[in-house]
Amino acid sequence: MRKDMEDFINLTGEIKGRVQNYLSGILRAILVGILVLIQFGLIIYLSYKLRGYTIYIYSFIQVLSIIIIIGLVNDNRNSSYKISWICIIAAFPITGHIMFMLWGNKRKSKLQKIIIESIKHGASYYDYNKDTMKKLITKYPSKRRMARYLEESGFPLYKNNKVEYFPMGEDTFKAIFEEIEKAENFILMSFFIVGKGALWDALHPLLVRKIRDGVRVMFHYDDFGAILRTPKDFRKDLEDEGFEVRVFNPIHKYTDKLYMNYRSHYKIIVIDGNVGFTGGMNLADEYANIVQRFGVWKDNAIKVEGDAVWGLTVTFLQMWEMSSGGDTIDYNQFRPTKKFEDNDVFCQVISDGPANNPRNPIESIYKQMIYSAKETLYITTPYLIIEDDMRDALITAAQSGVDVRIITPYIPDKKNVKILTEFNYGRLLAGGVRIFEYSPGFIHAKTIITENAAIVGTINMDYRSFHLHYECGVWVCNDDIVQIIKSDLEKAIKVSTEVTYEIWKSRPLKIKIYQMILNLFSPIM
């Protein structure tokens, strides 16, 4: 009886602690929300107060509108993004102008300058091998353009790799825990979302034990992703335990930004420079199906051993420097300690973010994969909010005889995004693309595969991933690995519901109208 009472007391304390953490995050989010509302309130108040100067204000607005629109039209940013801002400026005089000055103006902030310098510094540690490119071209000649484009974009091609694919988050974390147990020198970890729960309760003491054994643990997370899931003193508590911690883009520092954008969406784990992981998984219970928020949560990831791990290490350290205020570190101390056997598993670690606009190599390589597909093109994405050129590429592939299939969630995590995702089905379905909704629940996996090549990583098929977030992934070129991934996606398709064009057309009128309104703002959602 006493044991039962102790268990009950421990459980009560645990629940109380998690509620306190959640409330702490809620309070931080509310504070930020109040600041944003104050900004909106000041904008509206200013607009109201200026009504008395109608003729002068009208003339000024006309001139300002012309200047802004001319600037936007000639800007090298994405067309959909520019059109959305033009609509806002036209629909909400004064208010729209001030919103654009705060959140749409393309000025380089101090953070952006730090990011650009960090990317350059990290890139100086990359090694390029011409023989590796020659071997890829010999074995997979159809992938020459993609591999060369990625190298020209700053991402070296590696061979001599072992790649293991994990179809679910629970499989991924089991492998991560096993590799952490073996760590001797350092552990690098970066996540978008960090949440306290059963997964953290298992990982945290393991990392603390490793720190006590002399292993260096560098822990990086995005502030927006962790705000509702971690206590106020989360970073300080970790640092007191010996963790080195960096937080990307703290939301309280940049009150002139839309907080949901310009985030680090990275998911990277590197152990001793010899083993690396990336994929869609965040550090929270739902990603390992410990709890079910939206039915079965399907995520995927890959484990990389060999030369390409250095690419993941550099990508992590670049983000670490971005979050360190410009302080630089010597990357060479994180070099791998093992050599992997010679083989023809080719990999390129890719990363992207708003600092690269308008070049956007990740968006470009997605298009190249679509256009290069000959027989098969499978895509998984939790969100499908794409622009005309990406849509046209998918339709062109389908109409050229390629079996184009896209898997999206049946149960959404964000209702408005789901509504907008469904709006994007229409032209794709009419053009011959097949779309499946993952019936068991929510598919969070981010994958694109063609013959011989695949990308697994953090990249959603939406504007935010292609233009507004910092993303990463691994391009893999190998028949065996791609077949394993394809088999998993075929299993997912078997338990999914296919959406037909007839079903899509039959949605209620009010949904159609709402979708059209939402679509105006899709690039900034």
C-alpha positions in Angstrom: 0.0 0.0 0.0 2.9 2.3 0.9 4.5 1.6 -2.5 1.2 2.5 -4.3 1.0 5.7 -2.3 4.6 6.6 -3.2 3.9 6.0 -6.9 0.8 8.1 -6.7 2.7 11.0 -5.0 5.5 10.7 -7.6 2.9 10.7 -10.5 1.1 13.7 -8.9 4.4 15.6 -8.7 5.3 14.8 -12.2 1.9 15.9 -13.6 2.2 19.1 -11.5 5.6 19.9 -12.8 4.5 19.4 -16.4 1.5 21.6 -15.9 3.7 24.3 -14.4 6.1 24.0 -17.4 3.1 24.3 -19.8 1.7 27.3 -17.9 5.1 29.0 -17.9 5.3 28.6 -21.7 1.7 29.8 -22.1 2.6 32.9 -20.1 5.6 33.6 -22.3 3.5 33.1 -25.4 0.7 35.4 -24.0 3.3 38.1 -23.3 4.6 37.9 -26.8 1.1 37.8 -28.1 0.2 41.0 -26.1 3.3 42.8 -27.6 2.1 41.8 -31.1 -1.4 42.9 -30.4 -0.1 46.2 -29.0 1.8 46.7 -32.3 -1.4 46.0 -34.3 -3.4 48.3 -31.9 -0.9 51.1 -32.5 -1.1 50.6 -36.2 -4.9 50.8 -36.2 -4.9 53.7 -33.8 -2.5 55.6 -35.9 -4.6 54.9 -39.0 -7.7 56.2 -37.2 -6.0 59.3 -35.9 -4.7 60.3 -39.4 -8.2 60.2 -40.9 -8.6 63.9 -40.3 -5.9 64.7 -42.8 -7.6 62.9 -45.6 -6.4 64.7 -48.7 -2.8 64.8 -47.5 -2.8 61.3 -46.3 -4.5 60.0 -49.5 -1.9 61.7 -51.6 0.9 60.4 -49.4 -0.5 56.8 -49.5 -0.8 56.9 -53.2 2.9 57.9 -53.6 4.0 55.5 -50.9 2.0 52.6 -52.5 3.5 53.3 -55.9 7.0 53.3 -54.4 6.4 50.1 -52.4 4.8 48.3 -55.3 7.5 49.3 -57.8 10.1 48.1 -55.3 8.2 44.8 -54.8 7.7 44.2 -58.6 11.5 44.7 -59.1 12.5 42.7 -56.0 14.1 39.3 -56.6 11.8 37.6 -54.0 9.1 35.1 -54.9 6.2 36.3 -56.9 3.5 34.8 -54.7 5.1 36.5 -51.7 5.1 39.9 -53.5 1.5 39.5 -54.7 0.3 38.8 -51.1 1.9 42.0 -49.8 0.5 44.0 -52.7 -3.0 42.7 -51.8 -2.5 43.6 -48.1 -1.2 47.1 -49.0 -4.2 47.7 -51.4 -6.8 46.2 -49.0 -5.7 48.0 -45.8 -4.4 51.5 -46.5 -2.0 52.8 -43.9 -2.3 49.7 -41.8 -1.0 47.5 -44.6 1.8 50.0 -45.3 3.0 49.9 -41.7 2.7 46.1 -41.6 4.9 45.9 -44.7 7.5 48.3 -43.2 7.6 46.1 -40.1 7.4 42.6 -41.5 7.8 42.7 -45.2 10.6 45.1 -45.8 13.8 43.3 -47.0 16.4 45.0 -44.9 19.3 42.9 -43.5 19.0 42.7 -39.7 22.0 42.1 -37.4 20.9 38.5 -37.1 20.9 38.0 -40.9 24.4 39.4 -41.2 25.6 37.0 -38.5 23.9 34.1 -40.3 25.6 35.0 -43.6 29.0 35.2 -42.0 28.4 31.9 -40.1 27.5 30.1 -43.3 30.6 31.4 -45.0 32.8 30.4 -42.1 31.4 26.9 -42.0 31.7 26.5 -45.8 35.4 27.1 -45.6 35.8 23.7 -43.8 34.2 21.7 -46.6 36.3 19.4 -48.7 35.6 18.7 -52.4 36.8 15.6 -54.3 36.6 15.5 -58.1 37.1 11.8 -58.2 33.9 11.3 -56.1 31.9 13.3 -58.7 33.4 11.2 -61.5 32.4 8.0 -59.8 28.8 9.2 -59.3 28.6 10.2 -63.0 29.9 6.8 -64.1 27.5 4.9 -61.9 24.4 7.2 -62.1 24.9 9.5 -65.1 21.3 10.8 -64.9 22.1 12.3 -61.5 25.1 14.4 -62.8 23.2 17.7 -63.0 21.7 17.4 -59.5 25.0 16.5 -57.9 26.8 19.2 -59.7 24.2 21.8 -58.9 24.4 21.0 -55.2 28.2 21.2 -55.3 28.0 24.6 -57.0 25.6 25.6 -54.2 28.1 24.8 -51.6 27.3 21.2 -50.6 30.1 18.6 -51.3 29.4 15.2 -52.7 30.5 12.3 -50.4 30.8 8.5 -51.0 31.8 5.7 -48.6 28.6 6.0 -46.6 26.3 3.6 -44.8 22.7 4.9 -44.7 20.0 3.3 -42.6 16.3 4.4 -43.0 13.8 4.5 -40.2 10.1 4.5 -41.1 8.8 5.7 -37.7 9.9 8.1 -35.0 10.1 5.4 -32.3 12.5 3.4 -34.5 14.7 6.6 -34.9 14.9 7.4 -31.2 15.7 3.8 -30.3 18.7 4.0 -32.6 19.7 7.5 -31.4 19.7 6.3 -27.7 21.9 3.3 -28.7 24.4 5.6 -30.5 24.5 8.1 -27.6 25.4 5.3 -25.2 28.5 4.7 -27.3 29.6 8.4 -27.4 33.1 9.1 -26.3 34.0 12.6 -27.3 31.0 14.8 -28.2 27.2 14.8 -29.0 25.7 17.5 -31.1 21.9 17.9 -31.0 19.6 20.4 -32.8 15.8 20.4 -32.7 13.0 22.8 -33.7 10.6 21.6 -30.9 11.8 20.4 -27.5 9.1 19.2 -25.1 9.3 17.7 -21.6 7.7 14.3 -21.4 8.5 10.6 -21.3 11.0 10.9 -24.2 12.9 13.8 -22.6 12.7 12.0 -19.2 14.6 9.1 -20.8 17.1 11.1 -22.8 18.0 13.8 -20.3 19.6 11.5 -17.6 21.5 9.7 -20.4 23.0 12.9 -21.6 23.8 14.0 -18.0 25.6 10.7 -17.4 27.6 11.2 -20.6 28.6 14.7 -19.5 29.8 13.3 -16.2 31.8 10.7 -18.2 33.6 13.6 -20.0 31.6 13.8 -23.2 30.9 17.3 -24.6 27.1 17.8 -25.2 26.1 20.8 -27.4 22.4 21.2 -27.3 20.6 23.6 -29.8 16.9 24.4 -30.1 14.6 27.0 -31.6 13.0 29.3 -29.1 9.6 29.4 -30.9 9.4 25.6 -31.0 10.1 25.2 -27.3 8.2 28.1 -25.8 5.1 26.1 -24.8 6.9 22.9 -24.0 9.7 23.9 -21.7 10.0 25.8 -18.4 11.3 29.4 -18.2 14.7 28.3 -16.8 15.1 25.3 -19.1 18.4 26.7 -20.7 19.9 27.7 -17.4 19.1 24.3 -15.8 20.8 22.5 -18.7 23.9 24.8 -18.5 24.1 24.2 -14.7 24.3 20.4 -15.5 27.2 20.9 -17.9 25.3 21.2 -21.2 26.5 23.8 -23.8 23.3 25.4 -25.0 22.3 27.8 -27.8 18.8 29.1 -28.6 18.0 30.3 -32.1 16.3 33.6 -32.7 14.8 34.3 -29.2 11.3 35.6 -29.8 11.5 38.4 -27.2 14.5 40.1 -28.9 13.0 40.8 -32.3 9.6 42.5 -31.8 9.5 43.6 -35.5 9.3 40.0 -36.8 6.5 37.6 -37.4 7.6 35.0 -34.8 6.4 31.9 -36.7 8.8 32.7 -39.5 12.6 32.7 -39.7 12.9 29.7 -37.4 15.5 26.9 -37.3 13.7 23.8 -38.4 16.8 21.7 -38.1 16.8 18.2 -36.7 20.4 17.0 -36.5 22.2 14.6 -34.1 25.9 13.8 -34.5 27.9 11.5 -32.3 31.7 11.7 -32.3 31.6 12.9 -35.9 31.1 9.3 -37.0 27.3 8.9 -36.9 24.6 11.3 -37.8 20.8 11.5 -37.9 18.3 13.8 -39.6 14.7 13.6 -40.5 11.3 15.0 -39.4 11.4 14.1 -35.7 11.4 16.6 -32.9 12.2 16.0 -29.3 8.6 15.4 -28.0 6.5 12.4 -27.1 4.1 12.5 -30.1 7.1 12.0 -32.5 7.7 8.6 -31.0 4.0 7.7 -30.6 4.3 7.8 -26.8 1.2 9.9 -26.9 -1.3 10.2 -29.8 -2.4 13.7 -30.6 -3.5 13.1 -34.1 -3.8 9.4 -34.4 -0.7 7.5 -35.5 2.2 9.9 -36.0 4.3 8.8 -39.0 7.7 10.3 -39.2 10.9 9.1 -40.8 14.6 9.7 -40.6 18.0 8.4 -41.7 21.1 7.4 -39.9 24.4 8.2 -41.8 27.8 6.7 -41.1 30.8 7.6 -43.2 32.2 10.6 -45.0 28.8 12.5 -45.2 28.6 12.8 -41.5 31.0 15.7 -41.8 28.4 17.6 -43.8 25.9 17.2 -40.9 28.6 18.3 -38.5 29.3 21.5 -40.5 25.6 22.2 -40.9 25.1 21.9 -37.1 28.1 24.1 -36.3 27.0 26.8 -38.7 23.6 27.0 -36.9 25.5 27.0 -33.6 27.5 30.0 -34.6 24.4 31.7 -35.9 22.9 31.4 -32.4 26.1 32.5 -30.7 26.0 36.2 -31.7 28.8 35.7 -34.3 31.4 33.9 -32.1 33.3 31.5 -34.3 34.7 28.1 -33.3 37.3 25.7 -34.8 35.4 23.0 -36.7 38.4 20.8 -36.9 38.0 19.6 -33.3 34.8 17.8 -34.5 36.4 15.8 -37.3 35.4 12.1 -37.5 37.7 9.6 -35.8 36.8 6.6 -38.0 37.2 5.8 -41.7 34.4 4.0 -43.4 34.9 1.3 -46.0 34.9 2.3 -49.7 31.5 2.0 -51.3 29.2 3.7 -53.8 26.5 5.1 -51.4 26.6 8.8 -52.5 25.3 11.6 -50.2 25.1 15.4 -50.1 24.0 17.1 -47.0 21.9 20.1 -47.9 20.7 23.2 -46.0 18.9 26.3 -46.8 17.2 29.4 -45.3 16.0 33.0 -45.9 19.7 34.1 -46.0 19.9 32.3 -49.3 16.9 34.0 -50.9 16.3 34.2 -53.8 18.7 31.4 -54.7 17.0 28.7 -52.6 18.9 25.6 -53.5 16.6 23.2 -51.7 13.6 24.4 -53.7 15.6 24.2 -56.9 16.8 20.6 -56.2 13.2 19.5 -55.5 12.3 20.9 -59.0 15.2 19.1 -60.5 14.2 15.8 -59.0 10.7 16.3 -60.3 11.8 17.1 -63.8 14.4 14.3 -63.9 11.9 11.6 -62.8 11.4 9.0 -65.5 9.0 6.4 -63.9 8.4 7.2 -60.2 8.1 10.3 -58.1 6.8 9.8 -54.5 6.5 12.7 -52.0 5.5 12.8 -48.4 4.7 16.1 -46.7 2.5 17.3 -43.8 1.7 20.5 -45.6 1.2 21.0 -49.4 1.2 24.8 -50.1 3.1 25.2 -53.3 3.5 27.9 -56.0 2.7 27.7 -59.7 6.2 26.7 -60.9 6.4 23.7 -58.4 2.8 22.8 -59.3 3.5 22.9 -63.0 6.6 20.8 -62.5 4.5 18.1 -60.8 1.8 18.2 -63.5 4.4 18.1 -66.3 5.9 15.0 -64.7 2.5 13.3 -64.3 1.5 14.1 -67.9 4.9 12.7 -69.1 4.0 9.3 -67.8 5.7 9.5 -64.4 3.8 7.9 -61.5 3.5 11.0 -59.3 2.1 10.3 -55.8 1.9 12.7 -52.9 1.0 11.5 -49.3 -0.5 14.1 -46.9 -2.1 13.7 -43.5 -5.7 12.6 -43.0 -5.8 14.0 -39.5 -4.2 17.5 -39.5 -2.3 19.3 -36.7 -3.3 22.7 -38.1 -6.8 23.1 -39.4 -6.3 26.2 -41.6 -3.1 24.7 -43.1 -5.1 21.5 -43.8 -7.8 23.5 -45.6 -5.1 25.3 -47.7 -3.4 22.0 -48.4 -6.7 20.6 -49.7 -7.1 23.7 -51.9 -3.8 22.9 -53.5 -5.1 19.4 -54.5 -7.3 20.7 -57.3 -5.0 21.5 -60.2 -2.6 18.7 -59.3 -5.5 16.1 -59.4 -6.8 17.6 -62.7 -3.2 17.3 -64.1 -2.8 13.6 -63.3 -1.0 13.7 -59.9 -2.4 11.1 -57.4 -2.9 12.3 -53.8 -3.3 10.1 -50.8 -4.3 11.0 -47.2 -2.6 8.9 -44.5 -5.7 7.4 -42.9 -4.1 6.2 -39.6 -3.4 9.8 -38.6 -0.8 12.4 -39.2 2.2 12.0 -41.6 5.0 14.3 -40.6 7.6 12.6 -42.8 9.3 14.9 -45.4 10.6 12.8 -48.3 10.9 13.0 -52.1 12.2 10.0 -54.1 12.8 9.2 -57.8 14.8 6.5 -59.4 18.1 6.1 -57.6 17.8 9.3 -55.5 15.9 10.5 -52.4 15.9 13.4 -50.0 15.0 12.8 -46.4 15.1 15.7 -44.0 13.1 18.6 -42.5 11.7 20.1 -45.7 7.9 20.5 -46.1 6.4 21.2 -49.5 5.4 24.7 -48.6 6.5 28.3 -48.9 7.7 28.5 -45.3 10.2 25.6 -45.8 11.4 26.8 -49.2 11.8 30.5 -48.2 11.2 31.4 -44.6 12.8 28.6 -42.4 16.2 27.2 -42.0 16.0 23.6 -43.3 18.3 20.6 -43.8 18.3 17.2 -45.3 20.4 14.5 -47.0 20.3 13.8 -50.8 21.1 10.1 -51.2 21.9 8.4 -54.5 21.8 4.6 -54.2 19.5 2.0 -55.7 19.2 -0.1 -52.5 18.5 2.8 -50.1 15.9 4.3 -52.4 14.1 1.0 -52.8 13.9 0.6 -49.0 12.3 4.1 -48.7 10.0 3.4 -51.7 8.8 0.2 -50.0 7.9 2.1 -46.9 6.0 4.8 -48.8 4.1 2.1 -50.7 3.0 0.6 -47.3 1.8 4.0 -46.3 -0.1 4.4 -49.5 -1.9 1.1 -48.9 -3.4 2.4 -45.6 -4.2 5.8 -47.1 -7.3 7.1 -48.7 -6.9 8.3 -52.3 -8.5 11.7 -53.1 -10.0 12.0 -56.5 -10.7 15.1 -58.5 -14.5 14.3 -58.2 -14.2 14.2 -54.4 -12.3 17.4 -54.4 -14.8 19.2 -56.5 -17.7 18.2 -54.2 -16.5 20.1 -51.2 -19.0 22.7 -49.8 -19.3 26.2 -51.2 -18.3 27.9 -47.9 -15.1 25.8 -47.8 -14.3 26.8 -51.4 -14.7 30.5 -50.5 -12.7 30.2 -47.3 -9.9 28.4 -49.2 -9.7 31.2 -51.8 -9.4 33.8 -49.1 -6.8 31.8 -47.2 -4.9 31.3 -50.5 -4.2 35.1 -50.7 -2.1 34.9 -47.6 -0.5 31.4 -48.2 3.1 32.7 -48.6 3.0 34.4 -45.2 1.0 31.8 -43.2 
